[in-house]
C-alpha cells in the first residue's frame, strides 16, 4: 500500500512541477518580451519605414 501512495505522490509532484515549468518557460518570458518590445523595435526595426 505504501508503494502505491509513494507512486501517487510522485505523480502529483511531477504534474505540479510540469505546470510550474510551463509557467516559467512560456508565461514569464512572454511578459518580459511584452515590456521590452518597444525598445527592441527602436534598436532593431523589423522593416524600413515607408515614405
Secondary structure by P-SEA (a helix, b strand, c coil): caaaaaaaaaaaaaaaaaaaaaaaaccaaaaaaaaaaaaaaaacccccccc
